Amino acid sequence: MLFCGLDLGTSAVLPNVFIGLEIYLENKFHGHARRSST
């Protein structure tokens, strides 16, 4: 199966992608909300 080979690559990359997305979304939404509230 293709996924067996992909698993090694995605298991290393996906956590970084989610961490990056989390930081990006937090900066975009929470940072914006903080700025507009003050």
Secondary structure, DSSP 4 states (H G I P E B T S, - for coil): -HHHHHHHHHHHHHHHHHHHHHHHHIIIIIHHHHHHH-
